[in-house]
Amino acid sequence: MGEEIQMSWQVRARRVALGIRLRVLEHTINSRGGYLSQACSSAETLAVLYTKAMNLGPSTAPMIPRPFPGVPAKSNPAYFTGANYNGAPAPNRDRFFLSPAHYALALYATLVEVGRMAPEGLAMFNQDGSSVEMIGAEHSPGIEVTCGSLGQTISQAAGVALARKLRHETGRVWVFLSDGEFQSGQTWEAIQAMAFYKLGNMIVYVDVNGQQCDGKMEDVMRIEPLQDRLAAFGIRAVQVDGHDIDALNTPAELSPDNRPLIVLAYTDPCRGIGLLDERRPGLHYVRFKNEEERMQYVAWLQKMQEQATHA
């Protein structure tokens, strides 16, 4: 008696995942639009990364994000990146890179859920003068480099991973990627370089939700069989259920070898919010057709909030 019962990481990860969906749904309702399906598909992946898999240091950034500091320049000493929300750089600590910038809202919600950013920061989303941008930039919370066009971040992260390997640093480099980025040639060039330089310190989690801005992936440009294609490049590729907490964490526990690890997390872009099914295949961005539809999502939010109180 008197001993505090320790919450298992699985319970915490599930609560974080639910919180991500709740916050993004609430934001979408209040803003009358938002990147909602991305939060539905990635919630468990981001929750596992931030509660279990990654070895990040404590955040050294302000809980309420600072305003946009202006563009990087020698003449701008006020400039900063959002990297410190993932902890101060250290040889033994991991570094995280978000590649699909339109997942920024899901990342901000994650930072709030794990105590790295205040809820007030999320309220600054897409406001004039804010660093909490709709399409995340290098000064946005949790984001270290500009994502640019899809496919560019994995190249930058590979360069960081190579530098860390040459310096004999033990910290690893983690990348969150979207499946649509495999339609970009630069992604495959980066993968080729990762394999050639034996970047076993690099782990990439891919949200394979089968959707992109123009509809279903397979209708725009088929990328499967993705696991076999990656293996042909010399990648250690693993397929998992992207909504299974334990399955998502298992690859992160593998002993590193000289191969980069890419975890293909197959997900449902409507997971947790069944109303989204009615919008298939147009799931990339939710903009309510009318007030009646918006109120349907309000009712769904209330149902989720009740679920959260019993989680």
C-alpha positions as CSV (number, residue, x, y, z in Angstrom):
1,M,0.0,0.0,0.0
2,G,1.3,3.5,-0.8
3,E,3.2,2.3,-3.8
4,E,2.4,4.1,-7.0
5,I,1.3,1.8,-9.8
6,Q,3.5,2.5,-12.8
7,M,1.6,3.0,-16.1
8,S,2.9,0.7,-18.8
9,W,4.3,2.3,-21.9
10,Q,1.7,0.6,-24.0
11,V,-1.2,2.2,-21.9
12,R,0.5,5.6,-22.2
13,A,1.1,5.2,-26.0
14,R,-2.6,4.3,-26.6
15,R,-3.7,7.4,-24.5
16,V,-1.3,9.6,-26.5
17,A,-2.6,8.2,-29.8
18,L,-6.2,8.9,-28.7
19,G,-5.2,12.4,-27.6
20,I,-3.6,13.1,-31.0
21,R,-6.8,12.2,-32.8
22,L,-8.9,14.2,-30.3
23,R,-6.8,17.3,-30.6
24,V,-6.6,17.2,-34.4
25,L,-10.3,16.5,-34.7
26,E,-11.2,19.4,-32.4
27,H,-8.8,21.7,-34.3
28,T,-10.4,20.7,-37.6
29,I,-13.9,21.4,-36.3
30,N,-12.9,24.8,-34.9
31,S,-11.0,25.8,-38.0
32,R,-13.6,24.3,-40.4
33,G,-10.9,22.3,-42.0
34,G,-7.6,20.4,-41.4
35,Y,-5.3,17.5,-42.2
36,L,-7.4,15.0,-40.2
37,S,-6.8,11.7,-42.0
38,Q,-3.0,12.1,-41.5
39,A,-3.6,12.1,-37.7
40,C,-5.9,9.1,-37.9
41,S,-3.3,7.0,-39.7
42,S,-0.1,8.2,-37.9
43,A,-1.3,8.5,-34.3
44,E,0.0,5.2,-33.0
45,T,3.3,5.5,-34.9
46,L,4.0,9.0,-33.5
47,A,2.9,7.8,-30.0
48,V,5.2,4.9,-30.0
49,L,8.1,6.9,-31.3
50,Y,7.7,9.6,-28.6
51,T,6.8,7.4,-25.7
52,K,9.1,4.4,-26.2
53,A,11.2,4.0,-29.3
54,M,13.3,7.2,-29.5
55,N,16.0,8.2,-27.0
56,L,15.3,11.9,-26.9
57,G,16.5,14.3,-24.3
58,P,14.1,16.6,-22.4
59,S,12.8,19.5,-24.4
60,T,14.8,22.6,-24.0
61,A,12.4,24.8,-26.0
62,P,9.7,27.1,-24.5
63,M,6.4,25.4,-23.8
64,I,4.6,28.2,-25.7
65,P,6.4,28.5,-29.1
66,R,8.1,31.7,-29.9
67,P,7.0,33.8,-32.9
68,F,8.5,33.4,-36.4
69,P,12.1,34.6,-36.0
70,G,12.7,35.6,-39.7
71,V,14.7,33.7,-42.3
72,P,18.1,32.2,-41.4
73,A,21.0,34.6,-42.0
74,K,24.2,35.7,-40.4
75,S,22.5,39.0,-39.7
76,N,19.7,37.3,-37.8
77,P,20.9,36.2,-34.4
78,A,17.3,35.6,-33.3
79,Y,16.9,32.7,-35.7
80,F,16.1,29.2,-34.3
81,T,14.9,25.8,-35.4
82,G,12.3,23.6,-33.7
83,A,14.8,20.8,-32.9
84,N,15.0,21.6,-29.2
85,Y,11.5,20.4,-28.7
86,N,13.1,17.0,-29.2
87,G,15.9,17.7,-26.8
88,A,19.3,19.4,-26.9
89,P,21.8,17.8,-29.3
90,A,24.1,15.2,-27.7
91,P,26.2,12.3,-29.1
92,N,24.2,9.7,-27.3
93,R,20.8,11.1,-28.0
94,D,18.6,10.4,-31.0
95,R,17.4,13.0,-33.5
96,F,14.0,13.1,-35.2
97,F,13.1,14.4,-38.7
98,L,9.5,14.9,-39.9
99,S,9.4,14.5,-43.7
100,P,5.8,15.2,-44.8
101,A,5.3,18.7,-43.7
102,H,1.5,18.5,-43.9
103,Y,1.6,16.1,-41.0
104,A,2.8,19.0,-38.8
105,L,-0.6,19.3,-37.0
106,A,-0.3,15.6,-35.9
107,L,3.2,16.3,-34.7
108,Y,2.2,19.4,-32.7
109,A,-0.6,17.4,-31.1
110,T,1.9,14.7,-30.2
111,L,4.2,17.2,-28.6
112,V,1.3,18.5,-26.5
113,E,0.3,15.0,-25.5
114,V,3.8,14.0,-24.3
115,G,4.4,17.3,-22.4
116,R,6.9,18.9,-24.8
117,M,4.6,21.8,-25.8
118,A,1.7,23.6,-24.1
119,P,-1.8,23.4,-25.5
120,E,-1.6,27.1,-26.1
121,G,1.0,26.4,-28.8
122,L,-1.5,24.3,-30.8
123,A,-3.9,27.3,-30.6
124,M,-1.3,29.4,-32.5
125,F,-1.5,27.0,-35.5
126,N,-1.4,28.9,-38.8
127,Q,-1.7,32.3,-37.2
128,D,0.1,35.3,-38.7
129,G,3.5,35.7,-37.2
130,S,3.5,32.2,-35.6
131,S,6.2,29.6,-35.9
132,V,3.5,26.9,-35.5
133,E,2.9,26.6,-39.3
134,M,0.3,24.6,-41.2
135,I,3.0,23.2,-43.4
136,G,5.8,22.7,-40.9
137,A,9.0,24.6,-41.5
138,E,12.4,24.3,-39.8
139,H,11.5,26.8,-37.1
140,S,8.3,25.0,-36.2
141,P,8.0,22.9,-33.0
142,G,9.6,19.5,-33.4
143,I,11.0,20.2,-36.9
144,E,14.7,20.5,-37.5
145,V,15.1,21.1,-41.2
146,T,12.9,22.5,-43.9
147,C,10.9,19.7,-45.5
148,G,10.8,21.3,-48.9
149,S,9.2,19.2,-51.6
150,L,8.3,15.7,-50.4
151,G,11.4,13.5,-50.5
152,Q,14.0,16.1,-49.4
153,T,14.0,15.4,-45.7
154,I,15.2,11.8,-46.0
155,S,18.2,13.0,-47.9
156,Q,19.1,15.6,-45.2
157,A,18.6,13.0,-42.5
158,A,20.9,10.6,-44.3
159,G,23.6,13.2,-44.4
160,V,23.2,13.7,-40.6
161,A,23.3,10.0,-40.1
162,L,26.5,9.6,-42.1
163,A,28.1,12.5,-40.1
164,R,27.1,10.9,-36.8
165,K,28.5,7.5,-38.0
166,L,31.9,9.2,-38.9
167,R,32.0,10.8,-35.5
168,H,31.2,7.5,-33.8
169,E,28.1,9.0,-32.1
170,T,25.8,6.4,-30.6
171,G,22.6,8.4,-31.0
172,R,20.4,7.3,-33.9
173,V,18.5,9.2,-36.6
174,W,14.8,8.7,-37.0
175,V,12.7,9.8,-39.9
176,F,8.9,9.8,-40.3
177,L,8.0,9.4,-44.0
178,S,4.7,9.2,-45.9
179,D,4.1,6.5,-48.5
180,G,3.5,9.2,-51.2
181,E,7.2,10.1,-51.0
182,F,8.0,6.8,-52.7
183,Q,6.6,8.4,-55.8
184,S,9.5,10.8,-55.7
185,G,12.8,9.9,-57.4
186,Q,14.8,11.7,-54.7
187,T,13.5,9.3,-52.1
188,W,15.0,6.4,-53.9
189,E,18.3,8.2,-54.5
190,A,18.5,8.8,-50.7
191,I,17.7,5.1,-50.0
192,Q,20.4,4.0,-52.4
193,A,22.9,6.3,-50.6
194,M,21.7,5.0,-47.2
195,A,22.4,1.5,-48.2
196,F,25.7,2.2,-49.8
197,Y,27.1,4.0,-46.7
198,K,25.7,1.3,-44.4
199,L,23.7,3.7,-42.3
200,G,22.6,1.2,-39.7
201,N,22.1,4.2,-37.3
202,M,19.1,5.3,-39.4
203,I,15.5,4.2,-38.8
204,V,12.6,5.3,-41.0
205,Y,9.0,4.8,-40.1
206,V,6.6,5.1,-43.1
207,D,2.9,5.8,-42.8
208,V,1.6,3.6,-45.6
209,N,-2.0,4.8,-45.6
210,G,-2.5,4.3,-49.3
211,Q,-3.7,7.8,-49.9
212,Q,-2.3,11.0,-51.4
213,C,-3.6,14.4,-52.5
214,D,-5.0,13.1,-55.8
215,G,-6.7,10.0,-54.3
216,K,-5.6,6.4,-53.9
217,M,-1.9,5.7,-54.3
218,E,-2.5,2.7,-56.5
219,D,-4.5,4.8,-58.9
220,V,-1.9,7.6,-59.2
221,M,1.3,5.6,-59.2
222,R,1.7,2.2,-57.7
223,I,4.6,1.7,-55.3
224,E,4.1,-1.9,-54.2
225,P,5.6,-4.4,-53.6
226,L,7.4,-1.9,-51.3
227,Q,9.1,-4.3,-49.0
228,D,10.7,-6.3,-51.8
229,R,11.8,-3.1,-53.6
230,L,13.5,-1.7,-50.5
231,A,15.1,-5.1,-49.8
232,A,16.6,-5.0,-53.3
233,F,18.4,-1.8,-52.4
234,G,20.0,-3.5,-49.4
235,I,17.5,-2.0,-46.9
236,R,16.3,-3.9,-43.8
237,A,12.6,-3.5,-44.5
238,V,9.9,-4.7,-42.1
239,Q,6.1,-4.6,-42.5
240,V,3.8,-4.0,-39.5
241,D,0.2,-3.2,-38.6
242,G,0.5,0.6,-38.0
243,H,-2.2,0.6,-35.4
244,D,-0.7,-2.2,-33.2
245,I,1.4,-0.6,-30.5
246,D,3.6,-3.6,-29.8
247,A,4.1,-4.4,-33.5
248,L,5.3,-0.8,-34.1
249,N,7.8,-1.0,-31.3
250,T,9.3,-4.4,-32.1
251,P,11.5,-3.3,-35.1
252,A,12.9,-0.5,-32.9
253,E,14.2,-3.1,-30.5
254,L,16.1,-5.0,-33.2
255,S,19.9,-5.1,-32.8
256,P,21.3,-2.6,-35.4
257,D,23.4,-4.0,-38.3
258,N,24.9,-2.2,-41.2
259,R,21.6,-1.8,-43.0
260,P,19.2,1.1,-42.6
261,L,15.9,0.0,-41.1
262,I,12.7,1.0,-42.8
263,V,9.4,0.1,-41.0
264,L,6.4,0.1,-43.3
265,A,3.5,0.8,-41.0
266,Y,0.3,-0.1,-42.9
267,T,-2.5,2.1,-41.6
268,D,-6.1,3.2,-42.1
269,P,-6.5,7.0,-42.8
270,C,-10.0,6.8,-41.2
271,R,-9.0,4.9,-38.0
272,G,-10.9,6.2,-35.0
273,I,-13.1,8.6,-37.0
274,G,-15.4,6.4,-39.1
275,L,-17.2,9.5,-40.6
276,L,-14.1,10.0,-42.8
277,D,-15.0,6.8,-44.8
278,E,-17.7,8.8,-46.5
279,R,-15.1,11.0,-48.0
280,R,-13.0,8.3,-49.7
281,P,-10.9,8.7,-51.8
282,G,-10.7,12.4,-51.2
283,L,-9.1,12.3,-47.7
284,H,-6.1,14.5,-48.1
285,Y,-7.6,17.6,-46.5
286,V,-11.0,17.9,-44.8
287,R,-13.1,21.0,-45.5
288,F,-16.7,20.7,-44.3
289,K,-19.3,20.9,-47.1
290,N,-21.8,22.5,-44.8
291,E,-22.7,23.2,-41.1
292,E,-24.7,19.9,-41.0
293,E,-21.6,17.9,-41.8
294,R,-19.6,19.9,-39.3
295,M,-22.1,19.1,-36.5
296,Q,-21.8,15.4,-37.3
297,Y,-18.1,15.7,-36.5
298,V,-18.9,17.6,-33.4
299,A,-21.0,14.7,-32.2
300,W,-18.2,12.3,-33.1
301,L,-15.8,14.4,-31.0
302,Q,-18.1,14.2,-28.0
303,K,-18.2,10.5,-28.3
304,M,-14.4,10.3,-28.5
305,Q,-14.1,12.6,-25.4
306,E,-16.3,10.3,-23.5
307,Q,-14.1,7.4,-24.5
308,A,-11.0,9.3,-23.4
309,T,-12.4,9.8,-19.9
310,H,-12.5,6.0,-19.5
311,A,-9.2,5.2,-21.1
